Amino acid sequence: MPLADSMNSFFLTRRFFLLLTALILGLVVAFFLPGWLAPVQVALGLLAALAGLDVLLLYAPAQNGAGHVFGRRVLGDKLANGSDNDISIYLENHYRFPVRTETIDEIPHQFQRRDVLFRASIAAGETQVVRYQLRPVKRGEYEFGAVNVYVASPLGLARRRFRFDAARTVPVYPSFLQMRQYELLAISNRLTEVGVKRIRRVGHSLEFEQIRPYVAGDDTRAINWKATARRATTGHAADALVVNHYQDERAQQVYCLIDKGRVMRMPFEGLSLLDYAINATLVVSNIAILKHDKAGLLTFSHQPGTLLPADRRGGHMRKLLEVLYRQRTKYLETDYERLYISVRNNIRQRSLLILFTNFETLSGMQRQLPYLRRMAKDHLLLVVFFENTELREFLDASAETTQDVYNQTIAEKFAQEKRQIVRELNRYGIHALLTAPQYLTVNTINKYLEFKSRGLI
């Protein structure tokens, strides 16, 4: 039902004011041409009569107590950060004539959009659906206002405003839409559609499951000759070969370590590096659980953050989502010594540690290298940091002036340092992934699947 239904909802349209302006100009002309005065006065009276009729049509009592127009905004209980969220507005026309509507949705101020005005024509007794999308770039609570529907009759001289859906607060969570997309693709074995590579297995990086009869097409290297011989001595056919059957190694621990220091505040396409890391953590953790591994989380900055022990039981992803929703960037320098102590004290089993951070200079990484080497000694450590995509666009542009040449030389120095960081980490046996923020999720999944195929975890 409308929030308010009074004469405060009455508005004259642009058509009315254009006609009124034309008639006023006609009166001015009639001052010099008296013969025009009578027709202009008749037209003016006709405009007033039609405007009154229009008002009567819009404000006539509704039939059976139902409202003249019904509107409703449809959206989920929460929005996904960094993803396009579908919003729908349902409009029903209960008038006995077609109406033209202008719908203004009072969206949260965080979006800073001024284009949420939608025009539609709705026949009598019909329903119209207005659809649009919102892409939040920051987690937190977003407050929606009312849905304002301005209705005009076929005369189009007046409009009546209806208001629906009182203020509603909706939280913005890490991108669960992206998580569901990857989950569906993983279940249907279609991850290659989003860039996840098919990894060829080398050797047996698998766990033994059972012995079963040999069938055509099985790897001959998996034949268990001792079990075959025993079957022959117990009366089975001599050619009844049996093979060892393997399954993927399971129940390995995968921990995502998220840096919440000031280096993660840098924005790309409106989304901070911390939010990119959080979205990737949600997806990778879900993929790990689908692969029968355990997913955990450890956040850190200048002090220890949140620890969520690795698990794969039902409800663990919901708990992980809630923990990620509450994470906020800190403004101080990250303390990697505290991170190492937290890992040593809380993660006792050898695990895959995916460290999301950002190093801009080689010297900055070398200050933290002793702690990274200690963690890599007990765990499989993957350091994930970010390529400056805006710097890459600057380097790809042509240099027109001497100043451009100097600027590109400095930019190339920073880009070279990023590549040098990767080589330096690899030199000490630490896996490194340098990626653009928009490809973070798919590149991290590729690394995880590569480690699984190689039997490193």
RAGIKA-V318519 format. One record per pair of residues at least 12 apart in sequence whose ideal C-beta (glycine too) atoms are under 8 Angstrom apart, sorted by the first residue. I is the first residue (numbers start at 1). GAP is how many residues later the second one is. If there is no record, write none. Layout:
i={I,I}
gap={GAP,GAP}
This chain:
i={1,1,2,2,2,2,3,3,3,3,4,5,9,9,9,9,10,10,10,10,10,10,11,11,11,11,11,12,12,12,12,13,13,13,13,13,15,15,16,16,16,16,19,19,20,23,23,23,23,26,26,26,27,27,47,50,50,51,51,53,54,54,54,54,54,55,57,57,57,57,58,58,58,58,58,58,59,62,63,66,67,67,68,68,68,68,68,69,69,69,69,69,69,69,69,69,69,70,70,70,70,70,71,71,71,71,71,71,71,71,71,71,72,72,72,72,72,73,73,73,73,73,73,73,73,74,74,74,74,75,75,75,75,76,77,78,78,78,78,78,79,79,79,79,79,79,79,80,80,80,80,80,80,80,80,81,81,81,81,81,81,81,81,81,81,81,81,82,82,82,82,82,82,82,82,82,83,83,83,83,84,84,84,85,85,85,85,85,86,86,87,87,87,87,87,88,88,88,89,89,89,89,89,89,89,90,90,90,91,91,91,91,91,91,91,91,92,92,92,93,93,93,93,93,93,93,94,95,95,95,96,97,97,97,98,98,98,98,98,99,99,99,99,99,99,100,100,100,100,100,100,100,101,101,101,101,101,101,101,101,101,102,102,102,102,102,102,102,103,103,103,103,103,103,103,103,103,104,104,104,104,104,105,105,105,105,105,106,106,106,106,106,107,107,107,108,108,108,110,110,110,110,111,111,116,118,118,136,137,137,137,137,137,137,138,138,138,139,139,139,139,139,139,139,139,140,140,141,141,141,141,142,142,142,142,143,143,143,143,144,144,144,144,144,145,146,146,146,146,146,147,147,147,148,148,148,149,149,149,149,150,171,173,173,173,174,174,174,174,174,174,174,174,175,175,175,176,176,178,178,178,178,179,179,179,179,181,182,182,182,182,182,182,183,183,183,186,186,187,191,194,195,195,195,196,196,196,196,197,197,197,199,199,199,199,199,200,201,202,202,203,204,204,205,205,205,205,205,206,206,206,206,206,207,207,207,207,207,208,208,208,209,209,209,210,211,211,211,211,211,211,212,212,212,213,213,213,213,214,214,214,214,218,219,222,222,222,222,223,223,223,223,224,224,224,227,228,228,228,248,248,248,249,249,249,250,250,250,251,251,251,251,252,252,252,252,252,253,253,253,253,253,253,253,253,253,254,254,254,254,254,254,254,254,254,254,254,254,254,255,255,255,255,255,255,255,255,255,255,256,256,256,256,256,256,256,256,256,256,256,257,257,257,257,257,257,257,257,257,258,258,258,258,258,258,258,258,258,258,258,259,259,259,259,259,259,259,259,259,260,260,260,260,260,260,260,260,260,260,261,261,261,261,261,261,261,261,262,262,262,262,262,263,263,263,263,263,264,264,264,264,264,265,265,266,266,268,268,268,268,268,269,269,271,272,273,273,273,274,274,276,276,276,277,277,277,278,278,279,279,280,280,280,280,281,281,281,281,281,282,282,282,282,283,283,284,284,284,284,284,285,285,285,286,287,287,288,288,289,289,289,291,292,293,293,294,294,294,295,295,295,295,295,295,296,296,296,296,296,296,297,297,297,298,298,298,298,298,299,300,300,300,300,300,301,301,301,301,302,302,302,302,302,302,303,303,304,304,304,305,306,306,306,307,307,308,308,309,310,310,334,336,336,336,337,339,339,340,340,340,343,343,344,344,347,350,350,350,350,351,351,351,352,352,352,352,352,352,352,353,353,353,353,353,354,354,354,354,354,355,355,355,355,355,356,356,357,357,357,358,358,359,359,359,360,360,360,361,361,362,362,362,362,365,365,365,366,369,369,369,372,372,372,373,373,376,376,376,380,380,380,380,381,381,382,382,382,382,382,383,383,383,383,383,384,384,384,384,384,385,385,385,385,385,386,386,386,386,386,387,387,387,387,387,388,388,388,389,389,389,391,391,391,392,392,394,394,394,395,395,395,395,418,419,421,422,431,433}
gap={66,163,65,160,161,162,143,160,161,163,159,157,151,152,153,154,45,49,148,149,150,151,139,147,148,149,150,39,145,146,147,139,143,144,145,146,141,142,31,35,141,142,28,138,27,17,20,21,24,13,14,17,13,17,110,105,107,106,107,102,99,101,102,103,104,103,38,40,96,98,93,94,95,100,101,102,101,32,31,28,27,95,26,27,83,92,94,22,23,24,25,26,30,32,80,82,93,20,21,22,24,94,18,19,20,21,32,76,78,91,93,94,17,18,75,92,93,14,15,16,32,71,74,91,92,13,14,15,16,12,13,69,95,94,93,92,93,94,95,98,55,57,63,91,92,93,94,56,92,93,94,95,96,97,98,55,56,57,58,91,92,93,94,190,194,197,198,53,54,55,93,96,189,193,194,197,52,92,94,95,49,50,51,48,49,50,51,92,45,47,18,44,45,46,47,41,42,43,14,16,29,40,41,42,58,37,38,39,12,29,31,36,37,38,39,58,30,34,35,29,30,31,32,33,34,35,31,29,56,58,28,27,56,57,23,24,25,26,56,22,23,52,53,54,55,19,20,21,22,51,52,56,18,19,20,21,27,48,49,50,51,15,16,17,47,48,50,57,14,15,16,17,27,44,45,46,47,12,13,43,44,46,13,27,39,42,43,38,39,40,41,42,27,37,38,34,35,36,26,28,30,32,23,25,16,12,14,36,130,132,133,134,135,138,34,134,137,32,33,34,35,136,139,186,188,31,32,28,29,30,31,27,28,29,30,24,25,26,27,21,23,24,25,26,22,17,18,19,20,21,16,17,18,13,14,15,12,13,14,15,12,154,148,151,152,101,104,105,107,108,147,150,151,104,107,108,106,145,101,104,105,263,103,104,107,138,13,12,101,104,105,259,263,103,104,107,101,104,103,254,248,244,247,251,246,249,250,253,249,252,253,247,250,251,253,254,253,252,251,252,252,42,251,44,247,248,249,250,40,41,42,43,249,39,40,41,42,43,36,37,38,36,37,38,35,13,16,31,32,33,34,30,31,33,27,28,29,30,26,27,28,29,25,24,21,22,23,24,18,19,20,21,18,19,20,15,12,13,14,43,44,204,203,206,208,41,42,43,41,42,43,61,41,42,99,100,205,40,41,43,57,94,96,97,98,99,30,31,34,39,40,41,42,56,97,98,100,194,203,40,41,42,43,55,92,96,97,98,99,21,24,25,28,29,39,40,41,42,98,100,41,42,43,82,86,96,97,98,99,16,19,20,23,39,40,41,42,47,69,98,15,18,41,42,75,96,97,98,99,14,39,40,41,45,67,68,69,70,74,40,41,68,69,71,72,73,96,67,68,69,70,71,71,94,95,96,97,13,65,92,93,94,64,66,92,120,118,121,122,169,170,168,169,166,57,85,113,164,53,55,110,161,164,79,107,163,46,49,161,162,76,160,161,164,16,39,43,73,75,35,38,39,42,158,162,70,157,160,161,164,12,32,35,31,158,161,24,160,23,27,28,161,20,19,164,16,17,18,15,16,17,21,22,25,12,13,14,15,51,55,23,26,27,41,44,45,48,49,28,34,35,38,39,42,29,31,33,34,28,30,31,32,33,36,32,35,34,35,38,22,17,20,21,35,39,12,15,37,37,41,23,32,35,36,34,32,36,31,34,35,32,36,30,34,32,28,29,30,107,28,29,106,27,28,30,96,99,104,105,22,26,27,28,29,28,30,90,93,94,17,26,27,28,29,28,29,26,27,28,27,28,26,59,62,54,57,58,53,56,55,58,59,62,56,59,60,58,55,56,59,53,56,58,55,57,52,53,54,51,71,76,77,49,50,49,50,51,65,69,42,47,48,49,50,48,49,51,56,60,33,36,47,48,49,48,49,50,51,54,31,47,48,49,50,26,27,30,47,48,49,20,23,24,23,44,13,14,17,13,16,17,20,16,15,13,12,16,14}
